[in-house]
Amino acid sequence: MNGADHCSEEKNFVQFRRKVRAAEVLSASMEQLVKAVRFSGRISVVVQNGRVLKSGYEEGFFRQREIMPGHQAEAVSEG
């Protein structure tokens, strides 16, 4: 690897690290979807040699059922 390649790789890694720290790891469309469904939980992606091997999620969100007059609200786990 020559000096220019090493410098470029180092710059790419610095940008990668900055985006992870800034939580800029989702595409705009995925970010819109998690907002639309009000997702709260963990999304994980396993990457090896630049390729996605596996991805998944753990739900940890609750939605509030509509409150009927005279009744208390009940938290419902979606899953």
Residue pairs with C-beta under 8 A, 6 or more apart in sequence:
1 9
19 25
26 34
26 43
33 39
34 43
38 61
38 63
39 57
39 59
39 61
40 60
40 61
41 57
41 58
41 59
41 60
41 61
42 57
42 58
42 60
43 55
43 56
43 57
44 55
44 56
44 57
44 58
45 52
45 54
45 55
46 52
46 53
46 54
46 55
47 53
59 77
59 78
59 79
61 78
62 75
62 76
62 77
62 78
63 75
63 76
63 78
64 73
64 74
64 75
64 76
65 73
65 74
65 75
65 76
67 73
